[in-house]
Amino acid sequence: EFFDKTWIEYSFNDVLWTKLTQGVISNNWYTDTQNQWWSGDNDASWKNRLAVVPNSAGKTVHFRHRFTSDAFFQREGVGIDELNVYEIPCNFPILDLAYSNVTTGSYDLHWTSNASSWEIVSGPVGFGQATGSSTIITVNNDSVSMPLGVCDSVDVYVRALCGGASGSPWAGPITIGAPCEHDLRLSDLLVAINTCGDSSTVVEAIVENRGLYDASNFSVNTDLSGGLNSTMTFNYIDTLLPGETDTILVGDFNSLAGATNVDIVGYTTLSNDQYTTNDSLTYMDVGYIGSIPKVASNDTICSTDPFGVLHAEPFDGLTFGWYASPTDTVATATGDSFVVANPGQLTWYLGYEEPTYYLQTNLAPNNGLSTNGSGVAFSITPAESTPITGFDLTTYATVGSSVTVWVSYLANTTLTATNWNSANWVYVDTVTVTYTGNWTNFVLNKPFTIPGGVTSSLRIQTSEGIRYRTGANFGTVWAQNNELTIYQGLSFGSLAGAANNPRNFTGRIHYKSGGKCSDTLVPVSVEYYQDTAFADFTYTLDSNGKTVFFDATNSFGDVYSWDFGDGTNGTGDTITHVFADSGDVYQVCLTVDESVCMTSDTKCESLKTTVGLEEMSLASNVRLYPNPSMGNFNVSFTTAVESEYQIEIVDITGRTVNVKTGETKYGENKVLFDADLPDGVYMVKVIVEGDVSTSRLVIRS
């Protein structure tokens, strides 16, 4: 196309310029809405065009006109006559939004505004900034009565209507809860988690009576499952008055040995409770550090391997140290595993390093910003000076993609709505990881320490946006434990843009709390494989003098290779081979290979195949199988005569416990026993024409 292109850009600082795109309120803006510019030659006369500059209230805005030529002289030229800037037509802000007269079925909502009609939207607590969804109504009075379900709680937003679909910015949310006649709330569950184990880990519950009547004769319970199992119950027989709060000792449990993947669920049971949603609190997948470091499976190596690996049992937030001797105070290396050279020192000592914990906020984001450089900021107060080591964050990235996080810090300064992008912030670190999904862990390359006892501020930005949760009161407590408190903060699309509050960080802050759970060092070794290849075999000659059964089950290895000395080969730990009639002496060799450490062993033995039955003794050819046996076994023997046999089974006291007799035949004879005998060792006697053979039999049920 032979058209030039043109568009308008704006800036708040003459550094960052942004294209002014067509928004919700616009008129005759760009002719090319896909590329967001003007092009073409269809506008022969002057035309008024309008668009809205976002986030510009109270700011100085600079504009510039950008033009690009298509390098052709045909259809040239564009003209701009006047640039007028004025407020958006709807300018009726909602002021002093509040509620009163809350009952079990309604509440009064009121505000101040110069408009004549308004929209109200309400929904479950935390449903997010109003977007026209959820329950929405239009009213013509700035004080209205609204319905409310029994024990229900809602978030409410209000905006002024200015004609058509346009309206003022939404005001809110405010959270409104209806009273219940009977409602017992579990406000908090006080229990140490992700810390050193203790023989008496105490569980306390803070219970609040939010009903209109007294509460009594209820139970407070705590269940542990997963890595630890325990059930604690406290029966409350006192009376809890309406609005009263009490701290209750529920019980204690033993976590001294340490455990992982522990779920802790606290709950109240008031028989006539009308609002059970607030009855329980849960800590999922927590852990306790045992007094003795736990060792995971370690390498067993061959003498020729260049290295082996030692492993500790991982624990979230816990760092292990590997010490060269039990008297060392500084670890040679840290981590869940340690590579040791071979040859070299194969025994090392495992110990705890200073542990890392985390503070977890509400993990259910309901809003966010998806642009590169967007983020959240919030105030944080440690009880003591605390090293921050990383964060768990949720972004808009796809799983498997790369995400970069930038962390900044404002020391000894509380976050405000105006200082969040000031020049006083100090850059801390940049971390790039592969995104694994919600609450991906970002470990800082350079941990930084926040001073204790004072409030500072943190700012977190990512390359793939940030998910957060809409709050209620900027600067109030959002999450806390005994060591950290973080406050409701704000969100922003870029450092050059505007911020919205309250918007709250959703995830975890990882930090070092100080103090080892134990100074115990546990020896851990890389072991050598003790079983190398070993070759051994026995053989039994058949009555025909040339068929031989070979048994190598006493050998050790994976691969069995036979050389029968007659030009043939075989495999397996047992095998039967038939030699030629013409041969009488053969050199039989067995080679056993072991595949783990690649060792090998060979045994050779000369075999004479011309022996006849008349040359064989009874003792040399009696076989018991299977042996050990559960009571069913065979007795096999070869004779050169037809005669009578007697087979006796004798226990260790010399008592005969079973006897069988019969007639032999020339060659192989096989007698089946089905004996109901107690477990133990027995002797089996085979008697043929005065020749006696005794064999050992093991019965094992």
C-alpha positions in Angstrom: 0.0 0.0 0.0 1.2 3.5 -0.8 0.1 5.0 2.5 2.0 6.8 5.2 1.3 6.0 8.9 0.9 8.3 11.9 -0.1 8.0 15.6 0.0 9.9 18.9 2.3 9.1 21.8 2.3 10.5 25.4 4.7 10.6 28.3 4.8 11.7 31.9 8.5 12.2 32.1 9.8 12.7 28.5 11.7 9.4 28.9 9.2 6.7 28.5 6.8 7.3 25.6 3.6 5.2 25.1 1.4 5.0 22.1 -2.1 6.4 22.9 -4.3 3.5 21.8 -8.1 3.3 21.3 -9.7 2.7 24.7 -13.3 2.2 26.0 -14.0 5.9 25.5 -12.9 7.0 22.1 -14.2 8.6 18.9 -13.0 8.2 15.4 -9.6 7.0 16.7 -7.2 5.1 14.6 -8.4 3.9 11.2 -6.2 0.8 11.4 -7.4 -0.7 14.7 -5.1 -3.8 14.4 -1.9 -1.8 14.2 -3.3 1.2 16.1 -2.4 4.0 13.7 -3.9 6.2 11.0 -3.3 5.3 7.3 -5.2 5.5 4.0 -6.7 8.4 2.0 -10.4 8.1 2.8 -10.6 11.2 5.0 -10.8 14.1 2.6 -11.9 16.6 5.2 -11.0 17.4 8.8 -12.4 15.0 11.4 -12.5 15.2 15.2 -10.9 12.3 16.9 -10.8 11.5 20.6 -9.1 9.0 23.0 -8.4 8.9 26.8 -5.0 9.0 28.4 -5.0 6.3 31.1 -3.7 7.0 34.7 -3.2 10.7 34.0 -5.1 12.3 36.8 -3.0 14.9 38.6 0.0 14.5 36.2 1.7 16.6 33.6 1.3 14.9 30.2 3.4 15.5 27.1 2.2 14.5 23.6 4.0 14.0 20.4 2.9 13.0 16.9 4.8 10.2 15.2 5.0 9.8 11.4 6.5 7.1 9.2 6.8 7.3 5.4 6.3 4.4 3.1 9.2 5.8 0.9 6.8 6.6 -2.0 5.7 10.1 -3.1 2.2 9.1 -4.0 -0.7 10.0 -1.7 1.6 12.0 0.7 0.6 14.2 3.6 -1.2 14.2 6.9 -2.5 17.2 8.9 -3.2 17.9 12.6 -5.0 21.1 13.4 -5.8 21.3 17.1 -4.9 19.3 20.2 -7.5 19.7 23.0 -7.1 18.1 26.4 -10.0 18.0 28.8 -11.4 15.8 31.6 -13.3 12.6 30.9 -17.0 13.5 30.6 -17.9 11.5 33.8 -16.5 13.3 36.8 -18.7 12.3 39.7 -16.4 10.4 42.1 -17.9 8.3 44.9 -16.9 9.7 48.3 -17.4 8.5 51.9 -18.6 5.0 50.9 -19.8 3.4 54.2 -22.4 1.1 55.7 -24.5 1.0 58.8 -27.4 -0.8 60.5 -26.2 -4.3 59.8 -28.8 -7.0 60.8 -29.2 -10.7 60.1 -31.0 -9.9 56.8 -29.9 -6.4 55.5 -27.6 -3.4 55.8 -27.7 0.3 54.8 -25.2 1.5 52.2 -24.5 5.2 51.7 -22.1 7.5 50.0 -21.6 11.1 48.6 -21.7 11.9 44.9 -23.0 14.6 42.5 -24.4 12.1 40.1 -28.1 11.1 39.9 -27.8 7.4 39.4 -25.3 4.7 40.5 -24.4 1.1 40.1 -23.8 -1.3 43.0 -22.0 -4.6 42.6 -21.6 -7.1 45.4 -20.1 -10.6 45.7 -18.3 -13.0 48.0 -15.4 -11.5 50.0 -12.3 -11.3 47.8 -14.1 -11.6 44.4 -12.0 -8.7 43.1 -12.3 -5.3 41.5 -15.8 -4.9 40.0 -16.0 -5.5 36.3 -19.8 -5.5 35.7 -20.0 -9.2 36.6 -21.5 -10.7 39.8 -24.6 -9.2 41.3 -25.1 -5.6 40.0 -28.0 -3.2 40.5 -28.8 0.4 39.5 -30.1 2.9 42.1 -31.2 6.5 42.0 -30.5 7.3 45.7 -27.2 7.7 47.5 -28.5 5.8 50.5 -30.1 2.4 50.0 -31.0 -0.7 52.0 -29.4 -3.9 50.7 -30.3 -7.5 51.4 -27.9 -9.8 53.3 -28.1 -13.5 54.0 -27.9 -14.8 57.6 -24.2 -14.9 58.6 -23.2 -13.9 55.1 -20.3 -11.6 54.2 -19.9 -9.6 51.0 -17.6 -7.1 49.2 -19.4 -4.1 47.7 -18.3 -1.6 45.0 -20.2 1.5 43.8 -19.8 3.8 40.8 -21.6 6.8 39.4 -23.4 6.6 36.0 -22.9 9.4 33.5 -25.1 8.3 30.7 -24.7 5.5 28.2 -22.3 2.7 29.3 -19.7 5.1 30.9 -19.3 5.6 34.6 -16.9 6.9 37.2 -14.2 4.7 38.7 -15.5 2.1 41.1 -15.2 2.8 44.8 -14.5 0.0 47.2 -14.5 -2.7 48.2 -16.0 -2.5 51.6 -16.6 -5.8 53.4 -19.9 -6.2 55.2 -20.8 -9.2 57.4 -24.2 -10.1 58.8 -24.3 -11.1 62.5 -25.3 -14.7 63.4 -27.3 -15.9 66.4 -24.7 -18.6 66.9 -21.3 -18.4 65.3 -18.0 -19.6 66.7 -14.9 -18.5 64.8 -11.5 -20.1 64.9 -9.5 -16.9 64.6 -6.0 -18.4 64.7 -4.2 -21.6 65.4 -1.0 -21.0 67.3 1.6 -23.8 66.6 5.2 -23.8 65.7 5.7 -25.1 62.1 8.8 -25.6 59.9 11.1 -25.3 62.9 13.1 -27.5 65.2 11.2 -30.5 66.6 10.3 -30.6 70.3 9.1 -33.3 72.7 6.2 -31.1 73.5 5.0 -28.9 70.6 2.2 -26.9 72.0 -1.1 -26.1 70.0 -3.2 -23.2 71.0 -6.4 -21.9 69.4 -7.8 -18.4 69.5 -11.6 -18.7 69.4 -14.1 -15.8 69.0 -17.8 -15.8 69.7 -19.2 -13.9 66.7 -22.8 -14.8 67.5 -25.5 -12.8 69.3 -25.8 -15.4 72.1 -23.4 -17.0 74.6 -21.4 -20.0 73.4 -20.5 -22.9 75.8 -20.0 -26.6 75.8 -18.1 -26.8 72.6 -14.9 -28.6 71.6 -11.7 -27.3 70.0 -9.8 -29.9 68.1 -6.5 -30.3 66.2 -5.7 -33.3 63.9 -2.2 -34.1 62.6 -1.7 -36.4 59.6 1.0 -37.3 57.1 4.5 -37.3 58.6 3.0 -37.2 62.1 -0.3 -38.5 63.4 -2.0 -37.1 66.5 -5.5 -36.0 67.7 -6.0 -33.4 70.4 -9.3 -32.2 71.8 -10.2 -29.6 74.5 -13.7 -29.5 75.8 -14.7 -25.9 76.6 -17.2 -25.8 79.5 -16.9 -22.1 80.3 -19.2 -19.5 78.7 -17.9 -17.3 75.9 -19.9 -14.1 75.7 -20.8 -12.4 72.4 -17.8 -10.6 70.9 -15.5 -12.3 73.5 -12.2 -14.0 72.5 -10.3 -16.7 74.4 -7.0 -18.4 73.9 -7.3 -22.2 74.5 -4.5 -24.7 75.1 -5.7 -27.6 72.8 -2.8 -30.0 73.6 0.7 -30.9 72.5 2.5 -33.5 70.3 6.0 -34.9 70.1 8.0 -33.7 67.0 11.4 -34.2 68.4 12.4 -36.9 65.9 11.5 -34.7 63.0 8.9 -35.2 60.3 8.0 -33.9 56.8 4.7 -33.6 54.9 2.7 -32.9 58.1 -0.9 -31.5 57.7 -2.3 -29.7 60.8 -6.1 -29.0 60.9 -7.7 -27.1 63.7 -11.5 -26.8 64.0 -14.3 -26.0 66.5 -17.5 -27.9 67.0 -20.4 -25.8 68.2 -23.6 -27.8 67.9 -25.8 -24.9 66.6 -23.2 -23.0 64.6 -24.9 -21.2 61.7 -21.7 -20.2 59.8 -19.3 -23.1 59.6 -17.0 -21.5 56.9 -14.9 -19.9 59.7 -14.7 -22.9 61.9 -11.3 -24.4 60.8 -7.8 -23.4 59.9 -5.2 -25.6 58.1 -1.4 -25.8 57.8 -0.5 -28.0 54.9 2.8 -29.8 54.2 4.7 -28.4 57.1 7.7 -30.0 58.8 9.8 -30.4 61.9 13.6 -30.7 62.0 14.8 -33.7 64.1 17.6 -33.5 66.6 19.7 -35.9 64.5 20.2 -35.1 60.7 18.5 -37.8 58.6 20.5 -39.6 55.9 19.0 -40.7 52.6 20.2 -43.6 50.5 23.8 -43.2 49.5 25.9 -44.4 46.7 27.5 -47.8 46.6 30.4 -47.6 44.2 32.9 -49.8 42.5 36.6 -49.4 43.3 37.2 -48.0 39.8 34.4 -45.3 40.0 35.8 -41.8 40.0 33.3 -40.5 42.6 30.3 -41.3 44.8 27.4 -39.1 46.1 26.2 -38.8 49.7 22.6 -37.7 50.3 20.7 -36.1 53.2 17.0 -36.4 53.5 15.7 -33.0 52.1 13.7 -30.7 54.2 12.1 -27.5 52.8 14.1 -24.5 53.9 16.8 -26.5 55.7 20.4 -26.4 54.6 22.8 -29.3 55.4 26.6 -29.0 55.9 29.1 -31.7 55.0 32.1 -31.8 57.4 35.5 -33.5 57.0 35.7 -34.6 60.6 33.4 -34.6 63.7 35.4 -31.8 65.3 35.2 -29.4 62.4 33.1 -26.2 62.9 33.1 -25.1 59.2 31.4 -27.2 56.6 33.4 -28.2 53.5 30.2 -28.0 51.4 26.5 -27.4 51.9 23.5 -28.8 50.2 21.2 -31.9 50.2 23.9 -33.9 48.5 27.7 -34.0 48.4 30.0 -35.5 45.7 33.2 -37.2 47.1 36.1 -38.3 45.0 37.3 -41.9 44.7 40.0 -42.6 45.8 39.7 -40.1 48.6 37.9 -39.6 51.9 34.7 -41.7 51.6 33.3 -41.0 55.1 32.0 -37.5 55.9 29.9 -35.9 58.6 26.4 -34.5 58.1 25.1 -31.6 60.2 22.6 -28.8 60.2 23.3 -25.3 59.0 21.4 -22.3 59.9 17.8 -23.0 58.8 15.6 -21.1 56.4 11.9 -20.6 57.0 9.1 -18.8 55.2 6.1 -16.6 55.9 3.1 -17.7 53.8 0.3 -15.3 52.8 -3.0 -16.0 51.3 -2.1 -18.2 48.3 -5.2 -17.5 46.2 -4.7 -14.6 43.9 -7.8 -13.0 42.4 -6.3 -10.3 40.2 -3.0 -9.4 38.5 -1.1 -7.5 35.9 0.4 -9.4 32.9 2.9 -6.8 31.6 6.7 -7.0 31.7 7.9 -5.0 34.7 4.7 -5.1 36.6 4.9 -5.9 40.3 3.8 -5.4 43.9 5.3 -3.5 46.8 4.6 -3.8 50.5 5.9 -2.9 54.0 7.6 -5.5 56.1 8.7 -5.6 59.8 11.0 -8.3 61.2 11.2 -8.8 64.9 14.9 -9.2 64.6 17.4 -8.5 61.8 16.5 -11.1 59.2 18.2 -12.2 56.0 15.7 -12.5 53.1 16.7 -15.5 50.8 14.0 -15.8 48.2 10.3 -15.7 47.2 7.6 -18.1 45.9 5.6 -16.2 43.3 2.7 -16.7 40.9 2.9 -14.9 37.5 1.3 -15.1 34.1 4.1 -17.2 32.6 3.5 -20.6 31.0 5.1 -23.6 32.7 8.5 -24.3 31.3 9.2 -20.7 30.2 11.8 -18.4 31.6 10.9 -15.7 34.2 13.1 -12.9 35.5 12.4 -11.3 38.9 13.8 -7.9 40.0 13.9 -7.2 43.8 14.3 -3.7 45.3 14.4 -2.5 48.9 13.6 0.7 50.8 15.3 0.5 54.3 13.7 1.9 57.4 10.8 3.3 55.4 7.1 2.5 55.4 5.5 2.1 52.0 3.1 4.9 51.0 1.0 5.6 47.9 3.6 8.1 46.7 7.0 6.7 47.6 6.6 3.3 45.9 8.6 4.5 42.8 10.8 7.1 44.4 14.5 7.3 43.6 15.5 6.1 47.1 14.8 2.4 46.4 17.9 0.2 46.3 18.2 -2.6 43.7 18.9 -5.9 45.4 19.1 -8.7 42.9 17.9 -10.2 39.6 16.9 -13.9 39.4 15.9 -15.9 36.3 14.4 -19.3 36.7 12.2 -21.8 34.7 8.6 -21.3 35.7 7.1 -24.4 37.3 3.6 -23.0 38.0 1.9 -21.3 40.9 4.3 -20.3 43.7 7.5 -20.9 41.7 10.5 -20.6 44.0 13.0 -17.8 43.2 16.2 -18.1 45.3 18.2 -14.9 45.6 21.8 -14.9 44.4 22.5 -12.2 47.0 20.4 -12.5 50.1 19.9 -9.2 52.0 19.2 -8.4 55.6 16.3 -6.3 56.8 16.9 -4.6 60.1 14.7 -5.8 63.0 12.2 -3.8 65.0 11.5 -1.2 62.2 9.4 -1.2 59.1 11.0 -1.3 55.7 9.6 -1.9 52.2 10.0 -4.5 49.5 9.3 -4.2 45.8 9.1 -7.2 43.5 8.8 -7.0 39.7 8.8 -9.8 37.1 9.1 -10.1 33.3 5.8 -12.1 33.0 3.5 -10.1 35.2 2.4 -10.7 38.8 -0.7 -12.3 40.4 -1.9 -10.7 43.6 -5.0 -10.4 45.8 -7.2 -7.4 46.1 -7.2 -6.1 49.7 -9.4 -4.0 51.9 -7.2 -1.6 53.9 -3.8 -0.4 52.6 -1.1 -0.6 55.2 -2.8 -3.0 57.6 -1.5 -6.4 58.5 -1.7 -9.0 55.7 0.3 -11.9 57.1 2.5 -12.5 60.1 4.2 -15.0 62.3 6.5 -14.6 65.4 9.4 -13.3 63.2 7.9 -11.3 60.3 4.9 -9.1 59.6 3.9 -7.9 56.1 1.3 -5.4 55.3 -1.3 -4.8 52.6 0.4 -3.0 49.7 0.0 -2.0 46.1 0.4 -3.1 42.5 1.8 -1.3 39.5 2.2 -1.9 35.7 5.5 -0.1 35.5 7.6 2.2 37.6 6.6 5.1 35.3 2.9 4.4 35.6 0.3 4.6 38.3 -0.2 2.3 41.3 -3.4 0.7 42.7 -4.0 -0.2 46.4 -4.7 -2.2 48.3 -3.2 -5.0 46.3 -1.5 -7.8 48.2 1.5 -10.1 47.7 0.4 -13.8 47.4 3.1 -16.3 48.0 5.9 -17.0 50.4 8.9 -15.0 51.7 11.9 -17.2 52.5 14.2 -16.0 55.3 16.9 -17.3 57.7 15.7 -17.4 61.3 19.0 -18.2 62.9 20.0 -21.0 65.3 20.7 -24.7 64.4 18.3 -27.3 65.7 21.2 -29.5 66.7 25.0 -29.5 66.6 25.0 -33.3 66.1 27.2 -34.6 63.2 26.3 -37.9 61.7 28.9 -40.0 59.8 27.9 -40.9 56.3 29.9 -43.1 54.0 30.1 -44.1 50.4 30.3 -47.9 50.4 32.2 -50.3 48.0 30.4 -53.2 46.4 31.7 -56.3 48.3 30.4 -58.9 45.9 32.7 -59.3 42.9 32.3 -62.1 40.3 32.9 -65.6 41.6 32.8 -68.8 39.5 32.1 -72.3 40.9 30.2 -75.3 39.8 29.4 -79.0 40.4 28.2 -81.6 38.0 26.3 -84.9 37.9 26.9 -87.6 35.2 24.0 -89.4 33.8 23.9 -93.2 33.7 24.7 -93.1 29.9 28.1 -91.8 30.8 27.9 -88.7 28.5 25.0 -86.6 29.6 26.1 -84.1 32.4 24.1 -81.7 34.5 26.1 -78.6 35.5 25.1 -76.5 38.6 26.7 -73.1 39.1 24.1 -71.6 41.6 26.9 -71.1 44.2 28.5 -68.6 41.9 28.0 -64.8 42.0 27.4 -62.7 39.0 25.0 -61.8 36.2 26.2 -63.6 33.1 27.2 -67.3 33.0 29.2 -68.5 30.0 30.2 -72.2 29.6 33.0 -73.7 27.4 32.5 -77.5 27.4 35.9 -78.3 25.8 34.3 -80.0 22.8 33.9 -76.9 20.7 30.4 -76.1 22.0 29.3 -73.4 24.5 26.3 -72.6 26.7 24.8 -70.0 29.1 22.9 -70.0 32.4 23.6 -70.9 36.0 22.3 -74.5 35.4 22.6 -76.4 32.2 22.6 -80.0 30.8 25.1 -80.9 28.1 25.5 -84.1 26.1 29.1 -85.0 25.1 30.1 -87.1 22.0 30.5 -90.8 22.3 34.1 -90.6 21.2 35.4 -88.3 23.9 36.3 -89.3 27.4 38.1 -86.3 29.0 37.0 -82.7 28.5 38.2 -79.4 30.0 35.0 -77.6 31.1 35.3 -73.9 31.9 32.8 -71.5 33.5 33.2 -67.7 33.2 31.0 -65.5 35.4 30.7 -61.8 34.7 29.3 -59.2 37.1 27.8 -56.2 35.4 27.8 -53.6 38.2 31.5 -53.2 38.7 32.4 -55.2 35.5 34.4 -58.0 37.3 34.9 -61.5 36.0 36.0 -64.9 37.3 36.7 -68.3 35.6 36.8 -71.9 36.9 37.9 -74.9 34.8 37.7 -78.6 35.6 38.6 -81.8 33.8 35.6 -84.1 33.2 35.7 -87.8 32.3 32.6 -88.9 30.5 33.3 -92.7 30.2 32.2 -93.7 33.7 29.6 -96.5 33.7 26.9 -97.0 36.2 28.7 -99.9 37.8 31.6 -97.5 38.7 29.4 -94.9 40.4 28.8 -95.0 44.2 25.4 -94.3 45.6 26.7 -91.3 47.7 27.9 -89.5 44.6 24.6 -89.4 42.7 21.9 -88.8 45.3 20.1 -85.4 44.8 17.4 -83.7 46.9 15.3 -81.0 45.3 14.0 -78.5 45.9 16.2 -77.9 49.0 15.2 -76.0 51.1 11.7 -77.4 50.8 8.3 -76.7 52.3 7.7 -80.4 52.7 7.3 -81.5 49.0 10.6 -82.7 47.6 12.2 -85.4 45.3 14.9 -87.9 46.1 16.8 -88.9 42.9 19.5 -91.5 42.7 21.0 -93.8 40.1 21.7 -97.6 40.4 23.2 -100.3 38.2 21.0 -103.0 39.7 17.4 -103.8 40.2 16.9 -104.2 43.9 15.1 -102.8 46.9 15.6 -99.3 48.5 14.7 -97.7 51.8 14.7 -93.9 52.4 14.6 -92.6 55.9 14.0 -89.0 57.1 15.7 -88.4 60.5 15.4 -85.3 62.7 18.2 -83.7 64.7 17.4 -85.9 67.7 18.1 -89.1 65.7 14.4 -90.0 65.5 13.1 -91.4 62.2 10.1 -89.4 61.3 9.3 -90.8 57.8 10.2 -93.9 55.8 9.6 -95.0 52.2 10.6 -98.3 50.6 10.4 -99.7 47.1 12.1 -101.4 44.2 14.9 -99.7 42.2 15.3 -99.9 38.4 18.4 -99.7 36.3 19.4 -96.0 35.8 17.8 -93.0 37.4 15.2 -93.5 40.2 13.0 -90.7 41.6 10.9 -90.8 44.8 8.5 -88.0 45.7 7.9 -87.1 49.3 5.0 -85.0 50.6 5.9 -84.8 54.2 4.2 -82.6 56.8 7.2 -81.8 58.9 8.0 -78.9 61.2 10.6 -76.3 60.0 14.1 -77.5 60.7 17.1 -79.5 59.5 16.8 -83.2 58.7 19.0 -86.0 57.4 17.8 -88.1 54.4 19.3 -91.7 54.3 19.1 -93.6 51.0 19.9 -97.4 51.5 20.4 -99.7 48.5 21.9 -103.2 49.0 23.9 -102.1 52.0 25.1 -98.9 50.4 24.1 -95.9 52.4 24.0 -92.2 51.3 23.1 -89.4 53.8 22.1 -85.9 52.6 21.1 -82.8 54.5 17.5 -81.5 54.0 16.1 -78.1 55.2 12.3 -77.7 55.7 11.2 -74.1 55.7 7.5 -73.2 55.4 
